[in-house]
Amino acid sequence: MEVWLPGISSLSIESNNNYGYNYYYSLMDRLVMDNFPVLLYGMEQPAEYDLLASKESSFEELLLLEGTDEDKKEIEGESLEYGEDAIHLDKSLEEAFLAENGMVHENQEIEERAEEYGETGQQLPDITVFHEVEEPLFRYRWDTLQSYEELVKAFYAIDSTTKAGEDLLSADKLLNKDMRMQGGNENPQILIYHTHSQEAFADSIPNDSSTSIVGAGEKLAQVLREKYGYNVIHHTVSYDAESRDYAYSNALPGIEQILAENPTIEVVIDLHRDAVPEDKKLVIDLQGRPTAQFMFFNGLSRTAKNGAIEYLENPYLDDNLAFSFQMQTASNEYYPGIARRIYLKAYRYNMHLRPKSLLIELGAQTNTVEEIMNAIDPLAHVLNLVFIGDVPDVD
């Protein structure tokens, strides 16, 4: 517009001086631009990507987009999911392990008892037992995953709004970062919180936070404390009760205060649930338990077009990526099929507060509360594996 219609451009800027002419258009603009369809098409692209493409985007505008875009995916169809031919989806590996340890028969007996109770009209409580997998069901061959292209193909889904590259993603770099817990449990070690605390599930009870993502966070904190001995703070303050807009910027001061008061915290986990089409369900059968899948999520603080977003600098980006990658590797090797691909997007999502920061999408709105709670056990186990350094070396 500045080149071909400077008069209209000037009017637009004056009438929309809070946002600039790329954000809103007056009726006059629209009537005039109907005669210039190519320019009109460019103007009508989502405001999100106009802002991402502009180095002049304000910090406030970027924070608004960050708070509202997490569930928006500019990515092809099922690219977040692994295909059935993926090596870590080979169910025979899991079945062989369970049979070797007698777990299949144990859970089969429980299911048979449940059927017997069902025939008599009585209901047997869900007592299917979760068993930690003690050894990996398979090991990645890192000699075949040394190229950037192969690594992305095996582990990542990259949103079209951002870009990665060999400078960020290499097996050597990601696996050799030390993600072990350094301090003891006499002081807080882990913080769990929820930028989007209002996220719920298919059968969540309204106004009952124990059946929402907050309830899942409480169970994760409990398992990490009671089973693995970690000192965990579960922060349940809501930052999105009225709106998801600016949820990350709303949460930032509160999380910074907790970290300032508890400098021994090494791990920060922002626990969410994903949004998927209503006909899609993220669930697997794990040891006879319907279990929600989860996904690790990283913000790269860079756009596909202009590179680094200066407003959203993250000095711990390499550490964040190593943390999610080691979590993904352990999930795939110990519990094939439970993890979707690591999703990379453009913003920061408050992952700049600690090197070991993790954003987890636990299931989606179509999962039941039971499926979500069942996923906590393997998720906690995988966290512990990374914290004790039980991840494979590249060498």
N, C-alpha and C positions, 0 to 999 in steps of 0.2 A: 504493500500500500504506500509506503514511503516513496517508492520509485515511481509507480504508475498513477497513484491517486493521492498526491500529497495533501490536497485539501481535505479529503475524507479522513486521511490519517490524522491530520491536525485536530479535526472535530472529535475523533474518537478518543484521542489522548486527553483532550480537555474534559470530555464528558465522563471519562473513566480514570481519573488521575490517581485513584487508589491502587489500580491494578495494571494499567497500561492496556493498549488496544488488543493485545493477544488474549485477554482474559474474557471480557464481555464486549458485546457489540450492540450498538443502538439500533432501533428500528430503521432509521435512515440508512445506516451502514448496510443493513441486510437488503433493503430494497435496491440500493445501488449495486451491491456486490452480486445480486442475482444475475446481473448482466456479465459477470466475469467469473464463470463457474470454476475455472482452475484455481483462481485465488481464493474463491469461497471455500473450495474443498480444503485448502491448506489451513484456512482460518478455523474450520469446523473440527479439526483434529482435537482430541481431548486436551483440556487445559493442562493436565498433568504433564504432558510431554512437551507442550510449549514452554512450560516453566523449566523442565529438566534440560531443554535445549538451550536455555538462556543463562548465560553467566551472570546476568544482572538480576536474576530471581532473588527476592529478598529472603532473609533467614526465616521470617515469619511464614512466608508462603511455602517454603520447603518443609517446615515443621508441620504445617497443616496437611500437606500431601503425605508426609511420613505417617501421621497419625491415622489417616483414613485409607491408605492404599494397601495395607499388609495382605489383605485377602484378594486383591486384584492381581491377576496373573496375565502378563503379556507373554504367553508362552504356548507352544503347540500342544493341543490335546492331552495325551497321556504321558507327556515327557517327564513328569514327576515320578512316574511309576516305572518299576523294573519290568521287563518282559518275562514271560514264562521260561525263556531259555537262559535267564541269568543263572550263573552257577550257584549263587547263594539261595536260590529258590528251589533247589533240588530237595523235595520232601523226603526222598529216600535216605538222605544223610541224617535228617532229624529223627526219622523213625528208627533208623539203625542205632543211633545213640540212645534213644529212649528205651528200646528193647534191651540193649546191652545192660542198662542200669535198672531194669525192672519197672520202669515208670509207666510204660504202656499198660501193663497188666493192672497196676495200682489204679490208674484213672479209669480203666475199663470197668473194674469192679465197682467203682463209685457210680459210674453211669448206669450200670445194671441195677444197683440198689435204688437209684433215682427212678428208674422205670418201674420197679416193683412197687415203690411207694406211690407212684402215679396211678397204677392200676387199682390201688386200694383207696384212692381219693385223697391220700395224704401227700404232703409236700415235704421232700427232703431238702434241708438247707444246702446251699451251694458250698460243698466242701472239697471241690476239686483242688488238688494240691499243686502249687507251683514249685518246680524244681530248678534250681540254678544249674545251668549247663556248665559243667566243670572244665571241659576242654573244647576248643573250637571245633565246629563240625567240618570246617575246611579252612585252609590258609590261602590268602592271596599270593600269587606269584608276582612279586614286585618287579622282577626283571622284564615282565611283559607290560608293565604300566609306567614306564619311564617317560614316555612322551606326553606332552600336554593333551593332545587329542585323545589318547587312550584313557588318560586319567579322567577327563571330563565325561567321556562315554561311559565309564564304569561307575561314576559317583555323583555327577552334578546335573542340575537343570539350571540354566542361566537365563534369567529374564531378559527380554529384548531391550529393557531400559538401561541395562548396565553392560559391563564387559569385564572379563577376568584377564587371563593371560599367563604366560609362563613365569612372569615375575611374582605371581601370587600362588600359583598352583603347581607344585611339583612333589612327587612322592617323597623324595629325600627331605625336603624342607618341612613338609607337613607331619611326617612320622617321627622326625628326630627332635621336634620341639618337646621339651620336658613339661608335661601337663600333670605331673604327680602333685599330690597335696603335700605342701611343705611343712606346715605347722601342725601342732597337736590339737586335740579336741578340748583342751581346757578353756579355750576361747572360741567365739563363733568362727566357723570356717566357710559356711555356705549360706547364701541368701537366696530365697525363692520368693518371687513376687509376680504380679500379673498386671501388665499394662492394660489389658482388656479383661477386667474381672467379670464383666457381664456375660461372657461367653458361656453358653449352656449346651445341653445335649438333647437327644430326641425325647427322652423321658425324664428330663430334669423337672424338679418340682419348683414352681414359681416361688420366688422369695426364699428359697432354701439353698443357701450358698454351698452347703455340703454336697449338693448334687450338681454343682457347676464346676468350672475350671478351678475355682478356689478350693473346692473340696478335693479335687485331684491333687492340687498343690499340697494340701494338708496331709494326704496319704503319702505323697512322695517324701515330705519332710519326716513323717513318722517312720517310714521304712529306713531312710538314711540314718536316722538317729538310733532306732532300736536294733536294727539288724547289722548295720555297718559301723555304728559308733561315732558318727560325725556330729558335730555341733552345728545345728541348723536354725536359722531364723526364717520363719514364714511370715512375710509381710502381706497383709490382706486388705490394706487400704485401697479403695476404688478410685481410679483415675478416669473412668469413662462412664460414670453413672448417668450423666446427662447427655454426653455425646462422645463419639470416638475422635472427634476433631481435636487435634493437639494432644492426644493421649500420651504420646511419648514425652513431649515437652512438659506436660502436666506432671508426669511421674518423676521426671529427672531431679527436681530439688529434694523430694522425699527420699529417693534412693541415694542421692549424694549424702544426705544427712545421716542415713543409717551407716553408710560406709565410713563416714568421718568419725562416727561414734564407735565403730567396730572395725578398726584398721586391720584386724587379723583375718577378715573375710577375704578368701582367695577366689571363691567361685560365686558368680552371679547368674542365676537362672530365671529368665522371663518365660513363664509357662503360659501358652496359649492353646486354642484349638483352631483348626483350619475351617474354611468355608468351601464346600464342594457342591456340585449339582445335587438336587434332592434324590436323584436316582442312583447316586454313587455312595458306596459305603467302604470305609477304610478299616477292614477287619480281616484277621486271619485266625485259624484254629491253632493255638499254641498249647500243646500238652493237654488237649481236651477242653481248653478254656477259650471262649470267644474273646479275642484280644485286639484292641484298636492298634492300628499302625501309627507311627509318629514320624515326624520330619524335622531335621535340623535346618535352620534358616540363618543365613548370613547377609548382612548389609555391607556392601563394598565401598560406600561413600564415593562412588564415581558413576558417571553416566556414560552411555555408549558413545555419545557424540563429543562431549567436551572433557571427559576424564574426571579428575578429582573434584569433588564438591568441597570448596574451601571452607564453607560454613560448617561442614559436618566431618571434620577431621577425626580420624581414629588412629591413635598411635599404636593400638594393640591389634590392628587388623590381622597381621600374620599369626598372632597367637590365637585370636578368635577362630581363624580358618583351620589352624592345626587342631584346636579343641574339637570342633565339629567333625573334622575328618577322622580323628582317632575314635570318636564316638560312633561314627558311621561304620568304620572298619570293624570295630568290636561288635556292633549290632549285627552286621551282616555275617560275621564269622560264627557268632554264638547263637544267634536267633534269626536264621534266614527268613527274609520276607517281612520282618517287623518294621524295618525302616524304609521309607520312601527316599528318593534322591535328595541330596542336599540342595536347597534352593537358594540361589544367589540373586539379590535385588540391589537397587541403586542406593538406598539411603543408609543410615547408620543404626537406627533403632536402639540407641543408648547402649551399644555394645562396646563403647569406648571407656567404660568405667573400671574394668578389670581385664587383665589378659585372658583369664579363664571365664569369659562371658558366653552364655549359651542362650539362644532363643529356640524354644521347642514348640512345634505345632503338634499337640497330642490329639489324634483323631480329628473328628469334624462334627458338625451339628447333626449329622445323620447317625452317629454312633450312640449306643445306649450308655448309661452311666456304668453298668457292669463291665462293658467292653473297655471303657476308659480306665476304670480302677484295676482291671486285670493287667493293663499295660504298664502300670506303675512298677510292678515287681521286676520285669526284665529291664525296664529303663533304669531303675535304681542299681541293678546289678551291673549294667554296662557303665554307669557313672563310676561305680566303685572300681571296676577293672581299669579305667583310665586313671583314676586317682592313685591307684597303687602301682601304676606303670606296667600293667599286664597287657601291653599292646605290642604288636610285632615290630621289629626293626627292619629297615630296608636292607641292611647288610645280610 
